Amino acid sequence: MASVCRDFEAELVEFDGEDDHVHLLVNDPPKVAISTLVNSLKGVSSRLIRQKNYPEIRQKLWGGHLWSPSYFAGSCGGAPLSMIRQYIENQRTPQ
């Protein structure tokens, strides 16, 4: 995830998730469309995860796809980054 963000001149500040979704806190420059960044993050991570051939992943595919086509992106300009970072860190990281 960090490598893809760097390719887009974005900064991955925090990353964690659960067994069915992830949370990313990204400092994204205004010149990068969020949809473009998200599509790249999903595509690259899907290829890398599938290359590792985890058997448990096959059971959780969305009609043959690792990620659903949807995503949520929100601006957090008013909230302290420490609070958002703490929220992400407190997600149940898959084993």
Secondary structure, 3 states (H helix, E strand, C coil): CHHHHHHCCCEEEEEEEECCEEEEEEECCCCCCHHHHHHHHHHHHHHHHHHHCCHHHHCCCECCECCCCCCCCCCCCCCCHHHHHHHHHCCCCCC
